[in-house]
Amino acid sequence: MPSPELFQELLARTRALTYVVRMDGPTGTLVYMSPRCQEILGLTAEDIVAETMEERLTRVHPDDRAAMIESSKTTAHTGDFDGRYRYLHPDGRVLHLMTLSRIVAQPPGEPAIRMGLILDVTAEMETSQALQESEARYRALVERVPVVVYIDSNDAQADTIYISSEITNLVGRMPEDWVRDPKLWPRCIHPDDRGWVTEAWKRSVRTGQDFRCEYRAVHLDGHNVWVRDTTTLVRDEHGHPLFWQGVMQDISDQRQADEALRASETRYRTLVEQIPAVVYEMGPDDERRTLYVSPHVEKILGYSRQEWLDQPDIWIELLHHEDRERELEAHDRHNQSGEPWVRTYRLIAEDGRTVWVRDQAVLVREPDRPGSQGTWHGVMQDITAQKSTEEDLYLSNEILEYRVRERTAELEEANALMSLEIAERQRADAERRFAEERYRSLVEQIPAVVYLSTVTLDGPVLADYSSPQVETMLGYTPEEWKVQTLWVTRIHPHDRDRILEAWEVSKATGLPFSEEFRFLAKDGRIVWVLDETSLLSRDVTGRPERFQGVMIDITARKEAEAAAVEAEARYQALASQGPVMAYVLERSPSGGARHRYMSPQIERLLGYSMEAWNDDEKFWLTLIHPDDRERVFAAEVRIQYTGEPWSLDYRVITRSGEVRWLHDEGALLSRDEAGQPHRFHGVYIDITERKAMEQELVDAEERYRTLVEQLPAVPWTEEINTATRHSRTTYLGEQTETVLGWRDDELGGDFWKLERVLHPDDRDAVNRAVRAAYGEGTWDQTFRIIARDGTVRKVRSVGRCTSGLDAPIQIWKGITIEVGSRELSHLDRPSAEDTDADVTPSA
């Protein structure tokens, strides 16, 4: 175990700030702050420790102050505190800080302490905000894709928070109707699908698993629409559910085609598989490979369809040895001639029976494939009964004579055998009585309760027998314990629901019952028992009827386990708690490094015990994700030879196969006699959730970017100064040259200086529409432009002011698409040096 001085040195050198609060008042007293706080917070540790709580709160951003105070009150003495807030740095900067803290119990009579960690996450937050802004920009354009995009609340009867306008094309309902009426979605589902679809939704809300259903929706005009509905739960950075984000697609054409194909297949399959004979398809090659066989093969020969298909030459193997050569020769002859096949022969069934079959087949060739060898389509009928009848008629006379002689001999032996049987029964009864007495004595003397019980049709359990040990264990006589309700009422209230639920499963299925729980003895004692029950018999309907069980008193073991757990909890609370996992590394003479100490949290996080780390110097590197291993190994080599501090983020693979992100930070504490780095101290922090949130933002930004950049149109965003009417294009899609015939750099960085591209005959109308758009906040105009190659292109441009008409800077978002065929202009091609026209808000 490292000394307190070594831990103090580690905390002083780590990039994160650590602090300790003594919980001796409503909010506690700050008693320690690591020395590096001046580097991050701009104040010395002494200044911060000397301040009051009110003085510290003045440096929390005003918008975060109330939440900070409320969280501090709520978790002051009882809970962990994980939070983020903005910090006002003395030099005027605003920092984003993340704080993690845990309550650590102290010996009786001393106040608890709160250990905490502060990290500067400003860079991460700025990156996150940039991603969010990018996501919002692309989200504004994604509504034009030909599917319904929606967001629902996380409720069993969900409220629609947002739904795209494509819903009107899908079911004839307006988006605002969908948002206003929470019950509209269930009403739009076809009545035959409504029950199971809404139950599937409730199950997804309850479990958090994705909702994926294909069902029928009823259009406003009455016709049915097949819908594929896929929804995913979105969570916040703490894993708490936020809302469901989903997509609905019209798959009516696909379902109609699938159902028609399925109906046709079902019709023909049923026809073939219900024929009371074996229908088959066989290849004409030498292996006689079976390509298809109907289920009736199992009834006739005992082999499943899969067994028949998996073994290519099974028909040859099952031919009776007396018929094999003859039938194989006939099969080769018919393969060559293509003549129909009608044969009678024997096959050996799976259970060894000889089965006579009549086999008829024709060779079918594919008409659209000249030269094809084709396949044999045939049917085999079981004619064993017919053959047996013929043989029975032949043998009946001889068998009758033999039975008469045999019966005469049996009657002579019967009298002698009857005397022997009576004597044997008398001996067996005596042995059974002796065994019953011996087993009864054994059952009643073992230190456990043995019992038999019967389950009646209406549910109650009848105790047929309980050994006398029940009185020693619980204070009830065997006769008292037979009362039906006593067993249930004496189960400890905290265990009753669990035990009754487990017993109901055993009664219904016959599965073994094995549970540990508490009984209230007759004198009030709490007795822990291990109750194990197994099924003895079922009734005529197959329901479980009779059970045999044994109850063992495990009170002493449970009390010992509880004492051990309590002692372990006390030790863990005193030995190692807090939001960080500390470790100590020592460099070995071979150049490797061994973990001499590891906080116990690392085993719970990764699943490996401390022994695993000590057995192999390179064990830690084997856990690092392959994509990060080279980078981390290079850093480890450098650190071991230079002794420089480190701060790394990388992935590790836990024992269960889960990938977790760790922040690894530490510093050199001591060198050996030769001056080489020897002992290092570090900390691990689990940052998996933060990394997942960052990845989600990156994925969302990429998803919406891909949607926008694949549209067959030019998406655009423009800012307009309402005072000067000056505009600035802030975003222009990559489709500009394809749709408009100009690269964005040829437009001078300002898309809407249209004098150089706008057709002269349309300029007046466009300028009038521009002036009207400023007051209305919407833009929808069709006009002509002249491309760089001289062609005239007719386009339609639609846009909307998304910031409000009263804003000093109006934000306009829109899309431009070509709507007419191209023709050669009679005008001169405009040049890049032409004079710019007035600014328009959209095009």
ZAMARGU-4260 file (C-alpha; in steps of 0.2 Angstrom, whole numbers, plus 5000, padded with zeros to 4 digits):
<rodrens>
0) 5000/5000/5000 | 5008/5017/4995 | 5011/5029/5009 | 5000/5045/5011 | 5015/5056/5006
5) 5016/5047/4989 | 4997/5049/4986 | 4999/5068/4991 | 5014/5070/4978 | 5003/5061/4965
10) 4988/5073/4967 | 5000/5088/4967 | 5007/5083/4950 | 4991/5077/4941 | 4983/5089/4928
15) 4966/5087/4937 | 4962/5097/4953 | 4958/5087/4969 | 4950/5093/4984 | 4943/5087/5001
20) 4928/5094/5011 | 4925/5090/5029 | 4906/5088/5031 | 4904/5097/5048 | 4890/5109/5043
25) 4876/5111/5030 | 4888/5112/5015 | 4905/5107/5024 | 4922/5115/5025 | 4935/5115/5011
30) 4951/5109/5019 | 4962/5104/5005 | 4964/5110/4986 | 4978/5103/4976 | 4992/5116/4972
35) 4989/5117/4953 | 4973/5126/4955 | 4982/5143/4951 | 4987/5136/4934 | 4969/5131/4930
40) 4958/5143/4941 | 4969/5158/4942 | 4969/5158/4961 | 4981/5149/4974 | 4975/5135/4984
45) 4977/5145/5000 | 4966/5159/4993 | 4952/5147/4988 | 4953/5137/5005 | 4952/5154/5014
50) 4936/5160/5005 | 4918/5158/5010 | 4905/5148/5000 | 4897/5164/4995 | 4913/5171/4988
55) 4916/5155/4978 | 4899/5155/4970 | 4902/5173/4963 | 4914/5164/4951 | 4901/5152/4945
60) 4892/5158/4929 | 4875/5166/4934 | 4865/5154/4923 | 4873/5139/4932 | 4873/5146/4950
65) 4855/5141/4955 | 4857/5123/4949 | 4874/5122/4958 | 4867/5128/4975 | 4852/5116/4973
70) 4864/5101/4969 | 4875/5105/4983 | 4861/5105/4996 | 4853/5089/4989 | 4869/5079/4989
75) 4878/5087/5004 | 4879/5073/5016 | 4871/5058/5007 | 4875/5057/4989 | 4888/5057/4975
80) 4890/5073/4965 | 4894/5073/4947 | 4891/5090/4938 | 4897/5102/4925 | 4896/5121/4926
85) 4904/5137/4919 | 4918/5146/4929 | 4922/5164/4927 | 4941/5165/4926 | 4949/5181/4934
90) 4957/5185/4916 | 4939/5186/4909 | 4939/5169/4901 | 4924/5157/4904 | 4929/5139/4907
95) 4919/5123/4907 | 4923/5113/4922 | 4918/5095/4927 | 4917/5090/4945 | 4916/5072/4952
100) 4915/5069/4971 | 4911/5055/4983 | 4906/5054/5002 | 4919/5044/5012 | 4914/5038/5029
105) 4926/5040/5044 | 4927/5031/5061 | 4913/5034/5073 | 4913/5051/5081 | 4922/5060/5066
110) 4913/5069/5052 | 4913/5061/5035 | 4923/5069/5021 | 4919/5072/5003 | 4933/5068/4991
115) 4932/5077/4974 | 4940/5080/4957 | 4939/5095/4945 | 4943/5093/4927 | 4945/5107/4914
120) 4933/5101/4899 | 4932/5118/4890 | 4940/5111/4874 | 4928/5096/4874 | 4913/5107/4877
125) 4918/5119/4863 | 4920/5105/4851 | 4903/5098/4857 | 4894/5115/4854 | 4902/5116/4837
130) 4895/5099/4833 | 4878/5103/4839 | 4877/5119/4829 | 4882/5109/4813 | 4869/5096/4817
135) 4856/5109/4819 | 4860/5116/4802 | 4859/5099/4793 | 4843/5095/4803 | 4834/5110/4795
140) 4837/5103/4778 | 4834/5084/4781 | 4815/5086/4781 | 4814/5085/4762 | 4819/5067/4761
145) 4805/5055/4756 | 4802/5047/4773 | 4794/5052/4789 | 4806/5058/4802 | 4799/5060/4820
150) 4803/5063/4838 | 4792/5056/4852 | 4792/5057/4871 | 4797/5043/4881 | 4780/5038/4887
155) 4769/5023/4885 | 4756/5035/4876 | 4769/5045/4868 | 4767/5064/4863 | 4774/5068/4846
160) 4787/5082/4849 | 4791/5084/4830 | 4786/5075/4814 | 4791/5080/4796 | 4778/5085/4783
165) 4780/5069/4773 | 4767/5062/4786 | 4754/5070/4776 | 4758/5060/4760 | 4759/5044/4770
170) 4743/5044/4780 | 4734/5061/4774 | 4736/5069/4791 | 4744/5086/4794 | 4760/5087/4806
175) 4751/5099/4818 | 4737/5087/4820 | 4750/5073/4825 | 4758/5085/4838 | 4742/5091/4845
180) 4733/5074/4847 | 4743/5061/4857 | 4730/5047/4852 | 4731/5050/4834 | 4745/5037/4831
185) 4735/5022/4838 | 4719/5028/4829 | 4729/5028/4812 | 4735/5010/4815 | 4724/4996/4807
190) 4712/4988/4820 | 4719/4971/4817 | 4737/4977/4821 | 4734/4990/4834 | 4735/4979/4850
195) 4752/4971/4846 | 4760/4986/4839 | 4755/4997/4855 | 4761/4983/4866 | 4778/4982/4857
200) 4779/5001/4859 | 4776/5000/4878 | 4789/4986/4879 | 4802/4997/4870 | 4798/5011/4882
205) 4800/4999/4897 | 4816/4991/4891 | 4824/5005/4881 | 4827/4993/4866 | 4824/4999/4849
210) 4806/4999/4842 | 4805/4990/4825 | 4788/4985/4818 | 4780/4983/4801 | 4761/4986/4802
215) 4746/4993/4792 | 4741/5011/4794 | 4724/5018/4788 | 4725/5033/4777 | 4713/5047/4779
220) 4704/5042/4763 | 4701/5024/4770 | 4715/5014/4760 | 4728/5004/4770 | 4746/5009/4770
225) 4760/4996/4775 | 4773/5006/4786 | 4790/5001/4792 | 4792/5010/4809 | 4810/5011/4816
230) 4813/5021/4832 | 4829/5023/4844 | 4829/5030/4861 | 4841/5045/4863 | 4849/5047/4880
235) 4858/5061/4889 | 4876/5061/4895 | 4871/5052/4911 | 4861/5039/4902 | 4844/5046/4906
240) 4831/5044/4892 | 4827/5060/4883 | 4816/5055/4868 | 4813/5043/4854 | 4819/5047/4836
245) 4812/5037/4822 | 4808/5035/4804 | 4793/5028/4795 | 4793/5022/4777 | 4780/5017/4765
250) 4783/4999/4761 | 4766/4995/4753 | 4772/4990/4736 | 4785/4978/4744 | 4773/4970/4756
255) 4760/4967/4742 | 4774/4959/4732 | 4780/4948/4747 | 4762/4943/4751 | 4758/4938/4733
260) 4774/4927/4732 | 4771/4920/4750 | 4753/4915/4746 | 4758/4907/4730 | 4772/4897/4738
265) 4761/4892/4753 | 4748/4886/4741 | 4760/4875/4731 | 4770/4869/4746 | 4754/4864/4755
270) 4748/4854/4740 | 4764/4845/4739 | 4767/4842/4757 | 4750/4835/4761 | 4751/4821/4748
275) 4751/4805/4758 | 4767/4799/4749 | 4785/4805/4747 | 4787/4818/4734 | 4805/4821/4728
280) 4817/4830/4716 | 4833/4821/4712 | 4848/4825/4701 | 4852/4814/4686 | 4871/4813/4691
285) 4879/4797/4698 | 4877/4802/4716 | 4858/4803/4714 | 4858/4819/4725 | 4841/4823/4732
290) 4837/4841/4729 | 4820/4841/4738 | 4810/4829/4748 | 4793/4831/4756 | 4790/4829/4775
295) 4781/4812/4772 | 4798/4804/4771 | 4800/4805/4790 | 4783/4796/4792 | 4788/4782/4780
300) 4806/4779/4783 | 4810/4789/4800 | 4823/4801/4793 | 4820/4819/4794 | 4820/4830/4778
305) 4836/4838/4783 | 4845/4821/4786 | 4839/4816/4769 | 4846/4832/4761 | 4862/4833/4770
310) 4868/4815/4765 | 4869/4816/4745 | 4869/4797/4742 | 4856/4792/4756 | 4845/4784/4743
315) 4859/4772/4738 | 4864/4768/4756 | 4846/4763/4761 | 4842/4752/4746 | 4840/4734/4752
320) 4856/4723/4749 | 4846/4711/4738 | 4839/4725/4727 | 4853/4737/4726 | 4863/4731/4711
325) 4846/4729/4701 | 4839/4746/4705 | 4856/4756/4702 | 4858/4747/4685 | 4840/4752/4681
330) 4843/4770/4687 | 4858/4772/4675 | 4848/4765/4661 | 4834/4778/4664 | 4846/4792/4666
335) 4853/4789/4649 | 4836/4786/4640 | 4826/4799/4649 | 4811/4787/4650 | 4799/4787/4664
340) 4804/4777/4680 | 4792/4765/4688 | 4800/4753/4700 | 4795/4742/4716 | 4809/4739/4728
345) 4814/4739/4747 | 4822/4752/4757 | 4829/4751/4775 | 4820/4763/4787 | 4829/4772/4801
350) 4824/4760/4814 | 4829/4745/4804 | 4812/4741/4796 | 4811/4735/4778 | 4799/4746/4769
355) 4792/4741/4752 | 4790/4756/4740 | 4782/4760/4723 | 4793/4773/4715 | 4787/4783/4700
360) 4797/4798/4692 | 4799/4808/4676 | 4814/4818/4669 | 4810/4836/4668 | 4821/4848/4658
365) 4821/4867/4658 | 4814/4873/4642 | 4824/4889/4642 | 4840/4880/4645 | 4844/4869/4629
370) 4855/4854/4633 | 4851/4854/4652 | 4851/4837/4659 | 4835/4841/4670 | 4830/4833/4686
375) 4819/4818/4691 | 4802/4823/4699 | 4795/4808/4707 | 4784/4801/4721 | 4787/4785/4732
380) 4772/4776/4740 | 4773/4764/4755 | 4766/4747/4749 | 4773/4737/4764 | 4756/4733/4770
385) 4751/4727/4753 | 4766/4716/4753 | 4764/4710/4770 | 4746/4705/4766 | 4752/4694/4752
390) 4765/4686/4763 | 4752/4684/4778 | 4741/4674/4766 | 4755/4662/4762 | 4760/4659/4780
395) 4744/4659/4789 | 4741/4640/4788 | 4758/4636/4795 | 4757/4649/4808 | 4740/4643/4814
400) 4746/4625/4816 | 4762/4631/4826 | 4751/4641/4838 | 4740/4626/4842 | 4756/4616/4847
405) 4763/4630/4856 | 4748/4634/4867 | 4746/4616/4873 | 4764/4617/4880 | 4761/4634/4888
410) 4746/4627/4898 | 4756/4613/4905 | 4770/4626/4911 | 4757/4638/4918 | 4753/4628/4935
415) 4772/4627/4939 | 4775/4645/4936 | 4760/4651/4946 | 4767/4643/4962 | 4784/4651/4959
420) 4776/4668/4956 | 4766/4668/4973 | 4782/4663/4983 | 4792/4678/4974 | 4778/4690/4978
425) 4779/4686/4997 | 4797/4688/4997 | 4796/4705/4988 | 4783/4711/5001 | 4794/4707/5015
430) 4809/4716/5007 | 4799/4731/5003 | 4793/4733/5022 | 4811/4731/5028 | 4817/4745/5016
435) 4802/4756/5020 | 4806/4756/5039 | 4825/4759/5035 | 4822/4774/5024 | 4809/4781/5036
440) 4822/4780/5050 | 4835/4789/5039 | 4823/4803/5033 | 4817/4806/5051 | 4835/4807/5058
445) 4844/4818/5045 | 4846/4836/5051 | 4834/4843/5038 | 4816/4844/5034 | 4810/4831/5021
450) 4793/4833/5014 | 4781/4828/5000 | 4767/4839/4993 | 4753/4838/4980 | 4747/4852/4969
455) 4728/4852/4966 | 4720/4858/4950 | 4714/4874/4959 | 4731/4879/4964 | 4733/4876/4983
460) 4748/4865/4989 | 4743/4850/5001 | 4757/4844/5012 | 4756/4825/5012 | 4771/4822/5023
465) 4784/4833/5033 | 4798/4824/5043 | 4799/4828/5062 | 4814/4839/5060 | 4801/4853/5055
470) 4798/4855/5074 | 4816/4857/5078 | 4819/4870/5065 | 4803/4880/5065 | 4794/4875/5081
475) 4779/4868/5072 | 4774/4849/5073 | 4772/4840/5056 | 4753/4840/5059 | 4753/4859/5061
480) 4764/4861/5046 | 4751/4852/5035 | 4739/4868/5036 | 4739/4875/5018 | 4741/4893/5022
485) 4754/4891/5036 | 4769/4889/5024 | 4765/4905/5015 | 4761/4916/5030 | 4778/4911/5039
490) 4789/4917/5024 | 4798/4933/5029 | 4788/4948/5021 | 4804/4954/5012 | 4806/4937/5003
495) 4788/4932/5001 | 4784/4939/4983 | 4801/4932/4976 | 4798/4915/4983 | 4779/4913/4978
500) 4784/4919/4961 | 4798/4906/4960 | 4786/4892/4967 | 4772/4897/4954 | 4785/4894/4940
505) 4789/4877/4947 | 4771/4872/4949 | 4767/4877/4931 | 4782/4869/4923 | 4789/4856/4934
510) 4806/4864/4935 | 4816/4861/4951 | 4813/4874/4965 | 4829/4879/4973 | 4829/4895/4984
515) 4837/4903/4999 | 4825/4913/5010 | 4819/4917/5028 | 4805/4909/5039 | 4798/4916/5054
520) 4799/4902/5067 | 4785/4899/5080 | 4794/4908/5093 | 4798/4923/5082 | 4816/4918/5077
525) 4821/4922/5059 | 4828/4905/5051 | 4837/4905/5035 | 4833/4889/5024 | 4839/4882/5008
530) 4823/4874/5000 | 4826/4862/4986 | 4811/4853/4978 | 4810/4842/4962 | 4795/4835/4953
535) 4790/4817/4956 | 4775/4814/4945 | 4762/4822/4934 | 4744/4819/4932 | 4735/4812/4917
540) 4734/4828/4908 | 4753/4831/4910 | 4752/4844/4923 | 4765/4844/4938 | 4756/4835/4952
545) 4768/4828/4966 | 4784/4836/4972 | 4798/4830/4984 | 4809/4842/4994 | 4821/4846/5008
550) 4824/4861/5018 | 4841/4864/5027 | 4844/4877/5040 | 4858/4889/5034 | 4855/4902/5047
555) 4873/4901/5054 | 4881/4902/5036 | 4870/4917/5032 | 4874/4926/5048 | 4893/4923/5044
560) 4891/4929/5026 | 4882/4945/5032 | 4896/4949/5045 | 4909/4946/5032 | 4900/4958/5020
565) 4898/4971/5033 | 4917/4970/5037 | 4922/4971/5019 | 4911/4986/5016 | 4919/4995/5031
570) 4936/4991/5024 | 4933/4996/5007 | 4925/5013/5012 | 4941/5016/5023 | 4954/5009/5011
575) 4949/5016/4994 | 4934/5027/4989 | 4933/5042/4977 | 4930/5046/4959 | 4948/5041/4954
580) 4957/5024/4953 | 4974/5025/4959 | 4989/5014/4955 | 5008/5012/4958 | 5020/5006/4945
585) 5038/5001/4948 | 5050/4999/4934 | 5059/4982/4934 | 5077/4978/4929 | 5071/4971/4913
590) 5064/4987/4907 | 5046/4982/4910 | 5034/4989/4924 | 5023/4980/4937 | 5008/4986/4946
595) 5012/4986/4964 | 4995/4993/4970 | 4978/4995/4961 | 4962/5003/4968 | 4949/4989/4969
600) 4938/4999/4957 | 4948/4993/4943 | 4943/4975/4945 | 4925/4980/4945 | 4928/4990/4929
605) 4938/4978/4919 | 4935/4961/4927 | 4953/4956/4931 | 4960/4953/4949 | 4976/4961/4955
610) 4985/4944/4953 | 4983/4945/4934 | 4992/4962/4934 | 5007/4955/4944 | 5009/4939/4934
615) 5014/4947/4918 | 5023/4964/4916 | 5015/4967/4899 | 4998/4961/4904 | 4991/4979/4904
620) 4996/4982/4886 | 4986/4966/4881 | 4970/4974/4887 | 4973/4990/4877 | 4962/4991/4861
625) 4973/4986/4845 | 4970/5003/4837 | 4977/5012/4852 | 4991/4999/4857 | 5005/5006/4847
630) 5002/5024/4853 | 5001/5019/4871 | 5016/5007/4870 | 5027/5021/4863 | 5021/5033/4877
635) 5025/5020/4890 | 5043/5017/4883 | 5046/5036/4883 | 5039/5039/4900 | 5050/5025/4908
640) 5066/5032/4901 | 5062/5051/4903 | 5051/5051/4919 | 5040/5064/4911 | 5022/5066/4917
645) 5008/5059/4906 | 4990/5062/4901 | 4982/5049/4889 | 4965/5044/4883 | 4963/5026/4876
650) 4952/5011/4875 | 4953/4995/4884 | 4944/4978/4882 | 4936/4972/4898 | 4936/4953/4903
655) 4918/4952/4896 | 4923/4959/4879 | 4916/4977/4882 | 4926/4992/4876 | 4929/5006/4889
660) 4938/5023/4887 | 4950/5027/4901 | 4959/5044/4905 | 4976/5039/4911 | 4986/5052/4920
665) 5002/5051/4932 | 5019/5057/4936 | 5036/5051/4942 | 5038/5050/4961 | 5056/5042/4963
670) 5071/5037/4954 | 5083/5022/4958 | 5101/5024/4964 | 5107/5026/4946 | 5096/5041/4944
675) 5084/5031/4932 | 5065/5033/4934 | 5059/5019/4946 | 5042/5022/4954 | 5027/5030/4946
680) 5010/5035/4953 | 4995/5037/4942 | 4976/5038/4941 | 4963/5030/4929 | 4946/5039/4926
685) 4932/5030/4916 | 4927/5042/4902 | 4917/5030/4892 | 4901/5040/4893 | 4909/5056/4888
690) 4917/5048/4873 | 4901/5040/4868 | 4892/5057/4868 | 4906/5065/4858 | 4905/5050/4845
695) 4886/5052/4844 | 4888/5071/4840 | 4901/5067/4826 | 4889/5053/4819 | 4874/5065/4819
700) 4884/5078/4811 | 4890/5066/4797 | 4873/5058/4795 | 4864/5075/4792 | 4879/5081/4781
705) 4877/5065/4770 | 4858/5068/4768 | 4861/5086/4763 | 4875/5083/4751 | 4866/5069/4742
710) 4850/5080/4738 | 4848/5083/4719 | 4847/5102/4724 | 4857/5116/4731 | 4854/5119/4750
715) 4859/5136/4756 | 4860/5147/4772 | 4861/5166/4771 | 4862/5180/4784 | 4854/5197/4780
720) 4858/5213/4790 | 4840/5221/4792 | 4847/5238/4794 | 4859/5239/4778 | 4850/5225/4768
725) 4867/5217/4765 | 4868/5199/4764 | 4881/5185/4767 | 4880/5167/4761 | 4886/5156/4775
730) 4883/5139/4767 | 4881/5133/4749 | 4879/5115/4745 | 4892/5106/4734 | 4879/5103/4720
735) 4880/5122/4715 | 4890/5118/4698 | 4878/5104/4694 | 4862/5113/4696 | 4867/5132/4693
740) 4882/5129/4681 | 4893/5140/4691 | 4906/5136/4705 | 4903/5145/4721 | 4920/5153/4720
745) 4915/5160/4703 | 4900/5169/4711 | 4913/5180/4721 | 4908/5172/4738 | 4891/5179/4737
750) 4878/5168/4730 | 4864/5181/4727 | 4873/5194/4717 | 4863/5189/4703 | 4866/5202/4690
755) 4880/5191/4683 | 4869/5175/4682 | 4850/5181/4682 | 4841/5181/4665 | 4838/5200/4660
760) 4819/5196/4657 | 4817/5190/4675 | 4827/5203/4685 | 4812/5215/4689 | 4801/5201/4695
765) 4814/5194/4706 | 4818/5211/4714 | 4800/5213/4718 | 4799/5196/4726 | 4815/5200/4736
770) 4807/5216/4743 | 4791/5206/4747 | 4800/5192/4756 | 4808/5204/4768 | 4791/5207/4776
775) 4783/5190/4774 | 4798/5179/4780 | 4795/5167/4766 | 4802/5165/4748 | 4796/5155/4734
780) 4801/5160/4716 | 4804/5152/4699 | 4816/5161/4687 | 4829/5158/4674 | 4848/5159/4676
785) 4862/5159/4663 | 4876/5146/4666 | 4894/5148/4662 | 4892/5137/4647 | 4878/5149/4640
790) 4864/5138/4643 | 4848/5144/4651 | 4842/5134/4666 | 4825/5137/4674 | 4826/5135/4693
795) 4814/5136/4708 | 4820/5142/4724 | 4811/5140/4741 | 4817/5148/4758 | 4811/5154/4775
800) 4817/5166/4788 | 4821/5155/4803 | 4827/5169/4815 | 4811/5180/4816 | 4808/5196/4805
805) 4813/5207/4820 | 4830/5200/4822 | 4844/5212/4818 | 4852/5198/4808 | 4840/5187/4799
810) 4844/5169/4796 | 4837/5162/4780 | 4838/5143/4775 | 4832/5136/4758 | 4835/5125/4743
815) 4836/5128/4724 | 4832/5115/4711 | 4832/5114/4692 | 4814/5113/4686 | 4815/5115/4667
820) 4825/5109/4652 | 4840/5118/4647 | 4842/5128/4631 | 4855/5138/4623 | 4855/5157/4627
825) 4854/5170/4614 | 4863/5182/4626 | 4881/5184/4628 | 4888/5173/4642 | 4890/5183/4658
830) 4908/5186/4665 | 4914/5185/4682 | 4918/5204/4682 | 4900/5209/4678 | 4893/5222/4690
835) 4884/5215/4706 | 4866/5217/4708 | 4856/5221/4724 | 4856/5208/4737 | 4842/5196/4737
840) 4837/5185/4753 | 4836/5169/4743 | 4835/5161/4726
</rodrens>
